[in-house]
Amino acid sequence: MPKVAAWETEAQDPTGALQAGLQAVEARLASQVESTSGPIKQSARLLLEAGGKRLRPTLVLLAAQFGDPDRRAVEDVAAAIELLHMATLLHDDVVDDAPVRRGAPTARSHWGDQVAMSAGDFLFGRALSLLADLPYPQLHLRLARTIVAISTGELEQLRDLWRTQQGLLRYLRRTRRKTALLIQSACELGAIVAEVPAPQQALLAQYGYALGMAFQITDDLIDMLGATEEAGKPVGNDLRQGNLTLPVLYALWQQPNGWLARAIGARVEIPIADAVKEIDQLGGFAYTLRVALRYQQEAVAAAEALPTGVWQQMLRRIAQDVVGRRQ
């Protein structure tokens, strides 16, 4: 089957071309959600209509531009990656007992945990079906490994709830599995399906990993310091649920026997304002920002090593802005 022309052949403005690709992805997402019925359909539609940054499909589309993209295949990959992301959000809300997501009640709040989990499973299945006919064994292998890693990360998060004795490497490994690998895979799968040369594929993988780490570590700052509207969920929600992120862990490393460590160990309700003050005084937020900036710099460096052009500039801009959400 001949390839469908890439977006730049239809628009002189690269930003407009990218938006056209994202609109096509959005239509695919809607059609996948509409392919079922009942509470599962309502749960998936609720999350879809809540919107979001669509970072992962954007990365698929941009990564593909460094090769010879078949528009239809690339848009299928972009939609599949976003469906996987939506599935993980539905599952996360159940694990976290989250009442709110992106400023609106979660699916589990409307229809319960069982429906939310089933809706997540449905979206996983729809994502895989979108990619089933693509003749790229490496793509399917990368995707399978990513799904296994995400599931492992979810189990690790459950294992580590309320655990005050956690080192930096454990936190970084969990962050990599829970968030960074899917963002890395967005870059890799876009490159694979567009047959990007191997050296550029490696750079895109490095970029996606570093961007994903910077993105999640910044989100951990937003969870503690942002307004509810910015975080899309109650401020301090991770700490309330016993999910100890880097700002909290750094404070615990500085005072392993302090009041915050004792409160977490006893699993009592912790006043978030007091916790924020304590973490700030102990340097937890400054340290976390430094770690996020280090990964941001790695992402920018990987983007700058790619072939020069408008698509490279877009990737670099995304990396430059990722930590700025907090600053």
C-alpha positions as CSV (number, residue, x, y, z in Angstrom):
1,M,0.0,0.0,0.0
2,P,1.5,3.4,-0.9
3,K,2.3,5.8,1.9
4,V,-0.1,8.6,2.7
5,A,1.7,12.0,2.4
6,A,3.2,13.5,5.5
7,W,1.7,16.7,7.0
8,E,4.3,19.2,5.6
9,T,3.1,18.5,2.1
10,E,-0.3,19.9,3.0
11,A,0.7,23.0,4.9
12,Q,3.5,25.5,4.6
13,D,3.2,26.4,8.3
14,P,4.8,23.6,10.3
15,T,2.8,24.5,13.4
16,G,-0.4,24.2,11.4
17,A,0.8,20.9,9.9
18,L,1.4,19.6,13.4
19,Q,-2.1,20.8,14.5
20,A,-3.6,19.0,11.6
21,G,-1.9,15.8,12.7
22,L,-3.1,16.2,16.2
23,Q,-6.7,16.8,15.0
24,A,-6.5,13.6,13.1
25,V,-5.3,11.8,16.2
26,E,-8.1,13.3,18.3
27,A,-10.6,11.9,15.8
28,R,-9.1,8.5,16.1
29,L,-9.3,8.7,19.9
30,A,-12.9,9.6,19.7
31,S,-13.7,6.7,17.3
32,Q,-12.0,4.2,19.6
33,V,-13.9,5.4,22.7
34,E,-17.2,5.3,20.8
35,S,-16.6,1.7,19.8
36,T,-18.0,0.4,23.1
37,S,-21.1,1.3,25.2
38,G,-22.4,1.7,28.8
39,P,-20.3,2.9,31.8
40,I,-17.0,1.8,30.1
41,K,-17.7,4.1,27.2
42,Q,-18.8,6.9,29.6
43,S,-15.7,6.5,31.7
44,A,-13.4,6.6,28.7
45,R,-15.3,9.6,27.2
46,L,-15.1,11.5,30.5
47,L,-11.3,11.3,30.4
48,L,-11.1,12.1,26.7
49,E,-13.3,15.1,27.0
50,A,-11.2,16.4,30.0
51,G,-8.5,17.1,27.4
52,G,-4.9,17.3,28.4
53,K,-1.6,18.4,26.9
54,R,-1.4,15.5,24.3
55,L,2.3,15.6,24.9
56,R,2.8,11.9,23.9
57,P,1.1,12.0,20.5
58,T,2.8,15.3,19.8
59,L,6.1,13.5,20.3
60,V,5.2,10.6,18.1
61,L,4.3,13.1,15.3
62,L,7.5,15.1,15.7
63,A,9.8,12.1,16.0
64,A,8.4,10.7,12.7
65,Q,9.4,13.8,10.8
66,F,13.1,12.8,11.0
67,G,12.3,9.8,8.7
68,D,9.9,9.0,5.9
69,P,6.5,9.2,7.7
70,D,3.4,7.4,6.4
71,R,0.8,9.8,7.8
72,R,-1.9,7.2,8.6
73,A,0.5,4.8,10.3
74,V,2.1,7.6,12.4
75,E,-1.3,8.9,13.5
76,D,-2.3,5.4,14.5
77,V,0.8,5.1,16.6
78,A,0.1,8.5,18.2
79,A,-3.4,7.6,19.0
80,A,-2.4,4.3,20.5
81,I,0.2,5.9,22.7
82,E,-2.4,8.3,24.0
83,L,-4.9,5.5,24.6
84,L,-2.2,3.7,26.7
85,H,-1.6,6.9,28.7
86,M,-5.4,7.3,29.3
87,A,-5.6,3.7,30.5
88,T,-2.8,4.3,33.0
89,L,-4.6,7.4,34.3
90,L,-7.8,5.4,34.9
91,H,-5.8,2.7,36.7
92,D,-3.8,5.3,38.7
93,D,-7.0,7.0,39.9
94,V,-8.2,3.7,41.4
95,V,-4.8,3.0,43.0
96,D,-4.7,6.5,44.4
97,D,-8.4,6.7,45.4
98,A,-8.4,9.9,43.4
99,P,-11.7,11.9,43.4
100,V,-10.5,14.5,40.9
101,R,-8.5,14.4,37.6
102,R,-7.8,17.4,35.5
103,G,-10.1,19.4,37.7
104,A,-13.2,17.1,37.2
105,P,-14.5,14.1,39.1
106,T,-12.8,10.9,38.0
107,A,-14.5,7.9,36.4
108,R,-14.1,5.9,39.7
109,S,-16.0,8.7,41.5
110,H,-18.9,8.4,39.0
111,W,-19.0,4.6,38.4
112,G,-16.7,2.9,40.9
113,D,-13.4,1.2,40.9
114,Q,-14.4,-1.9,38.9
115,V,-15.8,0.2,36.0
116,A,-12.7,2.5,36.0
117,M,-10.3,-0.5,35.9
118,S,-12.4,-2.2,33.2
119,A,-12.4,1.0,31.1
120,G,-8.6,1.2,31.5
121,D,-8.3,-2.4,30.3
122,F,-10.6,-1.6,27.3
123,L,-8.3,1.3,26.3
124,F,-5.3,-0.9,26.5
125,G,-6.9,-3.3,24.2
126,R,-8.0,-0.6,21.7
127,A,-4.4,0.7,21.7
128,L,-3.0,-2.7,20.8
129,S,-5.6,-3.2,18.1
130,L,-4.7,0.0,16.4
131,L,-1.1,-1.2,16.0
132,A,-1.8,-4.9,15.2
133,D,-1.4,-4.6,11.5
134,L,1.8,-2.5,11.5
135,P,4.7,-4.6,10.1
136,Y,7.4,-3.5,12.6
137,P,8.4,-6.2,15.0
138,Q,10.7,-3.8,16.9
139,L,7.7,-1.5,17.5
140,H,5.6,-4.3,19.0
141,L,8.6,-5.4,21.2
142,R,9.2,-1.9,22.4
143,L,5.5,-1.4,23.2
144,A,5.3,-4.7,25.1
145,R,8.3,-3.9,27.2
146,T,6.8,-0.5,28.0
147,I,3.5,-2.0,29.2
148,V,5.3,-4.5,31.4
149,A,7.4,-1.6,32.9
150,I,4.4,0.5,33.5
151,S,2.7,-2.3,35.3
152,T,5.8,-3.0,37.3
153,G,6.0,0.7,38.3
154,E,2.4,0.6,39.5
155,L,3.2,-2.4,41.7
156,E,6.3,-0.7,43.0
157,Q,4.3,2.4,43.9
158,L,1.9,0.2,45.9
159,R,4.8,-1.6,47.6
160,D,6.4,1.7,48.6
161,L,3.4,3.5,50.0
162,W,4.2,5.1,53.4
163,R,7.7,3.6,53.3
164,T,10.0,6.3,54.7
165,Q,13.2,4.3,54.0
166,Q,13.6,4.9,50.3
167,G,16.7,5.9,48.4
168,L,17.1,8.1,45.4
169,L,17.7,5.2,43.0
170,R,14.4,3.5,44.0
171,Y,12.5,6.8,43.4
172,L,14.2,7.3,40.0
173,R,13.5,3.7,38.9
174,R,9.8,4.0,39.8
175,T,9.6,7.4,38.0
176,R,11.2,5.9,34.9
177,R,8.8,3.0,34.8
178,K,5.6,4.9,35.7
179,T,6.1,7.9,33.4
180,A,9.4,8.3,31.6
181,L,9.3,5.1,29.6
182,L,6.0,5.9,27.9
183,I,7.2,9.3,26.9
184,Q,10.4,7.7,25.6
185,S,8.4,5.1,23.7
186,A,6.3,7.8,22.1
187,C,9.6,9.1,20.5
188,E,10.9,5.7,19.7
189,L,7.7,4.4,18.1
190,G,7.3,7.5,16.0
191,A,10.8,7.0,14.8
192,I,10.4,3.3,14.1
193,V,7.3,3.6,12.1
194,A,8.8,6.4,10.0
195,E,12.1,4.4,9.6
196,V,14.2,7.1,11.1
197,P,18.0,6.3,10.8
198,A,19.4,4.4,13.8
199,P,21.6,7.3,15.1
200,Q,18.6,9.7,15.2
201,Q,16.4,6.9,16.8
202,A,18.9,6.7,19.6
203,L,18.9,10.4,20.1
204,L,15.1,10.5,20.1
205,A,15.1,7.7,22.8
206,Q,17.5,9.7,24.9
207,Y,15.4,12.8,24.5
208,G,12.2,11.1,25.4
209,Y,13.6,9.4,28.5
210,A,15.2,12.7,29.9
211,L,12.0,14.7,29.0
212,G,9.9,12.1,30.8
213,M,12.0,12.2,33.9
214,A,12.0,16.0,34.0
215,F,8.2,16.0,33.3
216,Q,7.3,13.7,36.2
217,I,9.8,15.3,38.7
218,T,8.3,18.7,37.9
219,D,4.8,17.2,38.4
220,D,6.0,16.1,41.9
221,L,6.8,19.7,42.6
222,I,3.4,20.9,41.3
223,D,1.6,18.4,43.4
224,M,3.1,20.0,46.5
225,L,3.4,23.7,45.4
226,G,0.9,24.3,42.7
227,A,-2.7,25.4,43.0
228,T,-5.4,22.8,42.7
229,E,-6.2,24.1,39.2
230,E,-2.6,23.7,38.1
231,A,-2.2,20.3,39.6
232,G,-5.6,19.1,38.3
233,K,-6.1,17.3,41.7
234,P,-6.0,18.3,45.4
235,V,-2.6,19.8,46.3
236,G,-0.6,17.4,48.3
237,N,-2.6,14.4,47.1
238,D,0.4,12.2,46.7
239,L,1.5,12.7,50.3
240,R,-2.0,12.2,51.6
241,Q,-2.1,8.8,49.8
242,G,1.3,7.8,51.2
243,N,3.1,8.1,47.8
244,L,6.4,9.7,48.8
245,T,7.8,11.8,46.0
246,L,11.3,13.4,45.8
247,P,10.6,16.6,47.7
248,V,9.3,14.5,50.7
249,L,12.0,11.9,50.4
250,Y,14.7,14.5,50.5
251,A,13.2,16.0,53.7
252,L,13.2,12.6,55.2
253,W,16.8,12.0,54.3
254,Q,17.7,15.2,56.1
255,Q,15.6,14.4,59.2
256,P,14.9,10.7,59.4
257,N,13.5,11.0,62.9
258,G,11.7,14.3,62.5
259,W,8.0,15.0,63.0
260,L,7.3,14.4,59.3
261,A,8.9,11.0,59.3
262,R,7.0,10.1,62.4
263,A,3.7,11.2,61.0
264,I,4.2,9.3,57.7
265,G,5.3,6.2,59.6
266,A,2.1,6.4,61.8
267,R,0.0,7.0,58.7
268,V,-1.8,9.9,60.3
269,E,-3.4,12.9,58.5
270,I,-0.6,15.4,57.7
271,P,-1.4,19.1,57.4
272,I,-0.2,19.9,53.9
273,A,0.7,23.5,54.7
274,D,2.9,22.3,57.6
275,A,4.5,19.7,55.4
276,V,5.3,22.2,52.7
277,K,6.9,24.5,55.2
278,E,9.0,21.7,56.6
279,I,10.1,20.4,53.2
280,D,11.0,23.9,52.0
281,Q,13.1,24.5,55.1
282,L,14.9,21.2,54.7
283,G,15.7,22.0,51.0
284,G,13.4,19.4,49.5
285,F,11.9,21.7,46.8
286,A,15.2,23.2,45.8
287,Y,16.8,19.8,45.5
288,T,14.0,18.4,43.4
289,L,14.1,21.4,41.1
290,R,17.9,20.8,40.6
291,V,17.2,17.2,39.6
292,A,14.5,18.2,37.2
293,L,16.7,20.8,35.6
294,R,19.5,18.2,35.1
295,Y,17.1,16.0,33.2
296,Q,15.8,18.9,31.3
297,Q,19.4,19.8,30.2
298,E,19.9,16.2,29.0
299,A,16.7,16.5,26.9
300,V,17.7,19.8,25.4
301,A,21.2,18.4,24.5
302,A,19.7,15.4,22.8
303,A,17.3,17.6,20.8
304,E,20.2,19.9,19.8
305,A,22.1,16.8,18.4
306,L,19.3,16.0,16.0
307,P,19.4,17.3,12.4
308,T,18.7,21.0,12.4
309,G,15.3,22.2,11.3
310,V,11.8,23.2,12.4
311,W,11.0,19.8,14.0
312,Q,14.2,19.8,16.0
313,Q,13.4,23.3,17.2
314,M,9.9,22.2,18.3
315,L,11.4,19.3,20.3
316,R,14.0,21.6,21.9
317,R,11.2,24.1,22.8
318,I,9.2,21.4,24.5
319,A,12.2,20.4,26.6
320,Q,13.0,24.0,27.5
321,D,9.4,24.6,28.7
322,V,8.9,21.3,30.7
323,V,10.4,22.6,34.0
324,G,9.1,26.1,33.4
325,R,5.6,24.9,34.3
326,R,6.8,25.2,37.9
327,Q,9.2,28.1,37.7
